[in-house]
Amino acid sequence: MPNYVYMLASQTRGTFYIGMTNDVARRTWEHREGYRKGFTARHGVRRVVMVETYQDVRDAIRREKQLMRWKRAWKIALIEESNPTWADLYDQLLF
C-alpha cells in the first residue's frame, strides 16, 4: 500500500503544512473541509502543492521529518521544481 508525504499551503509562498498518510485524498479533504480543528483550519492551509509517494511507510516518515526540518527557502524551491505555478493539486488526487 502506498504512503504519501504531502505539503499544503495557504497561498503561493504562504503558510505551509507537511503531513504523511496512506490515503492522501481523504486526508487532504479533511484539511480542506476543516474536518479536524487544528493548525490547517486556523491558518487556512488548504491548497495541495506537493505530493510524494513511498512504498515503505518508514521512508515516508523519514521524508516527512526531513522536510519539517528544512529551511523555508528549500521548501519553496522543492515545490517550485514540480509545481512552479503553485496550482492546487487536489483534483489530481481523486483517482
Helices and strands as residue ranges (DSSP letters): E 3-9, E 16-21, H 24-33, H 39-43, E 47-54, H 57-69, H 72-82, H 90-93
